[in-house]
Amino acid sequence: MRNKKAVLLGSLICLVILSAILSLSYGKGLFAVWRGFLESDGFGLILKKIRLPRTVIAFLVGGSLGMCGVVLQSILQNRWLIRTPSVYRGEHPSG
């Protein structure tokens, strides 16, 4: 069970990194992004001053919205959400 969680967490981290790289390379290509980190003018300037901060802020805002949802659910103690059986955890409704 613990190994499954580690694999899931690792794959989610890889997906986040992949989506960040794809977000930075939109319209230019992957090679231009790697070259852009080394340059100080042209696309490198746009990458460092506009695209990278925008991508970082987007991931921070998404994470904070997710955390706000968790806190809101724990404060309100949504009974429907807690008592709903989960097929993924192997729980089945008794009927």
N, C-alpha and C positions, 0 to 999 in steps of 0.2 A: 504494500500500500504506500509506503514511504517512497519507494522507488518510482511509483507512478506519478506522485506529486512532483518529484524532482524532474522527471522527464517532461511533465506538463509545464512546469515553471521554466525550464530551459527552452522549450519550444516557443513559449510565449515571449520570452526575452529575445530570442532570435527573430521572431516576427516583428517585434517592435523595432529592432535595429534595422531589419530589412525595409520596413515601411519608412523609417527616417531617411535611409539612404535613397530610396525611391522618391521621397518627397524633395530631397535636395537636388536630385538629378533630373527632375521633371523638365523636359524641353531641351536638355543639353546632352545627356548621356552620362554614364558612369565615369568614363575616362576624364571628361571635362571637370567633374566634381573633384576627383583626386588631384588633377592638375591645378584646379582652382584654389585648393588649400595651400598650395605652394606659391602661388602668384600673389602680388599685392595690387594689381590693377586689372581692369576689365572684369571678367566674370568672377575672378577671385575676390574682388572688392564687393561685388553684389552678393556673392555667396556668404562672405563673412559678416557683412553689415545688414543684410536683409533676410536671406533665406535661412541661415542657421538660427538666428534668434527667433524667427517666426516658427520654425519647427520645434525648437525647445519650448517655447511658450505654449504651443498647441498641445504638446504632450503633458506639460505641467497643468494646464487647464483641464484637460481630459481626466488626469489622475485626481485632481482636486474635486472635480464634479463627482467622480466615482466614490471618493471618500465621504463627500457630503451626503450622498445617497445612503451609504452604510450607516453614517451617524444618524441621519433622519429616521431610518428604519429602526435603529436600536432605541432611539428616544421615544418614538411613537409606539413601539412594540406592536407592529402589525401582526395580529393574530392569524390572519389568513395566510400570510407569507410563511410564518413559522410552522403552522400545522399542516401545510400542504405536503403530502408525501412526495418524496423525490425518487424517481425511477433510477436516476444515476447512482444513488446511494444504496439501492437495493430495497428501499421501503415500498411496500405495497399497501394500498388502502384495504382495510378489513371490511368485508361487505357482508 
